[in-house]
Amino acid sequence: MLNSSNQLRFCIVLVGLFLSIATSSISQSYDLALVLEETNPGTYAIGDQVSHTITICNQGNFSASTIEVIDHIPAGMSLSQADINGWTGPSSGPVTNTISAIPAGVCTTLDILLIIGPSVVSASMVNHAEISQDNGNDIDSSPDNILGNDAGGAPNSPADNMMFGSGTGSPGDEIASTDEDDHDSEMILIQAPSLSLDKIGDQSGISNPPQVGQVIQYNFTICNTGTDPINNISVSDPLVSITGLPISLAPGACNNTGFTGAYVLTFFDIEAESVTNTASAQGTVFDGESITALSTEITVFGLAEPANPMIETADGDVYVGNAVNGVILTAPNGLCYRLRVENGGILEVEQVTCP
C-alpha cells in the first residue's frame, strides 16, 4: 500500500502521463485551410489587372512547412507581367508558389496579379486556388494539383471561403459543412457590353399587285443584353431612311419606339418579289468603346404577284394592260424574248427561258 508521499508522487506521474498522452494526441492534428478572394472586389474590363489574395491558415497544432499553393488561372486570363509575388509556371497557368512554414494557429497570405485577355467574351469567370503539396497528413483535405476534384467550393455559395469543412462532399457543391477547405474558388465579374436588334417590316401599305413607290414601314427593337449602360445608340440601314435620335439603355432595358424606317419599293423589288436589307445598331460604353449590334437581316418574301394582264384587240392591234414584267414572245427559231416598255417609251428586250 502506498503511503501518502508515494501516493502524491504516483498521482504526479499519472498526471504527467495523461498530459503527455494529451499533448501527443494534440500534436497529431495537422490541418491547413485556404481562402481565395479578390483583393479589390468589383467588375473588370478587358485588359484590366485583377489582384487576388490567397489566405492559408494553419488550423492544426504544430508547424506546417513546404506548403505549395497552385492557382489554376481561368482560360482567357494570364499571370500579369507586373506580378512580383514569386509565382512560377506558364503565364496562362497553372502557376505555383511555396510557403516555407506556417506556425500552428497562424495565417499567411499570397497575392497574385492576373490580367484579362482580349479573347474573353463571357460576363464572368471563376479562378481556383488550392494547396497542392505540404509536409503533413491533413485531417480533412487531400492536397493535389487536380482541378475539379475537390468537395464543395462553388463560388458565391455557403461553401465559398469555408475553412472548417470536412472534405466529404461532392466536387463543386454548395454545402459548407462538407467543403474541402484546402481549395477555394472566386468569381470574377467581367464588363460585357452587348446589344441586340430586331427589325420588323410592316407590309400593310403594299397593295395587290404592289406598285412602284409604295412604302414598307420598319420598326426597330433595341435591347441592352450586356452588363453595362450603353449610350449614344443609333440605328443605320443602307437602304432604309431612318428617323430617331440617339438613346441610352441600362443593362436589361429595351426600346421599340425610338427609331422607325421607311423603304420605297422599286420596279426591281417587284420583279424580284422580295426586299432584303440589313440594319445595325451602334453605341458606346463608359470608356468610349464602341459596341455594335449583330445585324438583323429582314427579307420580305412573297410581295403580291401582279394580276393577270388584260389582253384586248382593237383594229388589228393587240393591247396588253398591266404587264408590269413585260410580254414574252417566241421567235421563229424557238427562242423566247421578253419585251418591256419603260416610261418614256423606251423598249427593253432580253432573252429569257421560254415558259
C-alpha positions, 0 to 999 in steps of 0.5 A, a space after each residue: 500500500 502506498 503511503 501518502 508521499 508515494 501516493 502524491 508522487 504516483 498521482 504526479 506521474 499519472 498526471 504527467 502521463 495523461 498530459 503527455 498522452 494529451 499533448 501527443 494526441 494534440 500534436 497529431 492534428 495537422 490541418 491547413 485551410 485556404 481562402 481565395 478572394 479578390 483583393 479589390 472586389 468589383 467588375 473588370 474590363 478587358 485588359 484590366 489587372 485583377 489582384 487576388 489574395 490567397 489566405 492559408 491558415 494553419 488550423 492544426 497544432 504544430 508547424 506546417 512547412 513546404 506548403 505549395 499553393 497552385 492557382 489554376 488561372 481561368 482560360 482567357 486570363 494570364 499571370 500579369 507581367 507586373 506580378 512580383 509575388 514569386 509565382 512560377 509556371 506558364 503565364 496562362 497557368 497553372 502557376 505555383 508558389 511555396 510557403 516555407 512554414 506556417 506556425 500552428 494557429 497562424 495565417 499567411 497570405 499570397 497575392 497574385 496579379 492576373 490580367 484579362 485577355 482580349 479573347 474573353 467574351 463571357 460576363 464572368 469567370 471563376 479562378 481556383 486556388 488550392 494547396 497542392 503539396 505540404 509536409 503533413 497528413 491533413 485531417 480533412 483535405 487531400 492536397 493535389 494539383 487536380 482541378 475539379 476534384 475537390 468537395 464543395 467550393 462553388 463560388 458565391 455559395 455557403 461553401 465559398 471561403 469555408 475553412 472548417 469543412 470536412 472534405 466529404 462532399 461532392 466536387 463543386 457543391 454548395 454545402 459548407 459543412 462538407 467543403 474541402 477547405 484546402 481549395 477555394 474558388 472566386 468569381 470574377 465579374 467581367 464588363 460585357 457590353 452587348 446589344 441586340 436588334 430586331 427589325 420588323 417590316 410592316 407590309 400593310 401599305 403594299 397593295 395587290 399587285 404592289 406598285 412602284 413607290 409604295 412604302 414598307 414601314 420598319 420598326 426597330 427593337 433595341 435591347 441592352 443584353 450586356 452588363 453595362 449602360 450603353 449610350 449614344 445608340 443609333 440605328 443605320 440601314 443602307 437602304 432604309 431612311 431612318 428617323 430617331 435620335 440617339 438613346 441610352 439603355 441600362 443593362 436589361 432595358 429595351 426600346 421599340 419606339 425610338 427609331 422607325 424606317 421607311 423603304 420605297 419599293 422599286 420596279 426591281 423589288 417587284 420583279 424580284 418579289 422580295 426586299 432584303 436589307 440589313 440594319 445595325 445598331 451602334 453605341 458606346 460604353 463608359 470608356 468610349 468603346 464602341 459596341 455594335 449590334 449583330 445585324 438583323 437581316 429582314 427579307 420580305 418574301 412573297 410581295 403580291 404577284 401582279 394580276 393577270 394582264 388584260 389582253 384586248 384587240 382593237 383594229 388589228 392591234 393587240 393591247 396588253 394592260 398591266 404587264 408590269 414584267 413585260 410580254 414574252 414572245 417566241 421567235 421563229 427559231 424557238 427562242 423566247 424574248 421578253 419585251 418591256 416598255 419603260 416610261 418614256 417609251 423606251 423598249 427593253 428586250 432580253 432573252 429569257 427561258 421560254 415558259 
